[in-house]
């Protein structure tokens, strides 16, 4: 379950037993770069309007319309939801 949130150089807490990893404890939030984003449609400004983006790890997340490719965003690892821009 943790794989989509893992990035290179991330420090994690790992629970091991007899040399085998049993559990990986992720931070509550992670910051990831947006690599693909749907285009926002002009006039699509209703409250709470969102679009799909793909992050550097391949994770897909719903974000507000103003988020674009190249932005670094913060994701809650417990829910997999957008928290804010980094």
Protein Blocks (a to p, Z undefined) as FASTA:
>chain_A
ZZmmpcehiacddddeehiafbdcddfbdcdddfbdcdddehiacghiacddddfkopac
dddfkbcghiacdddfklopafbdZZ
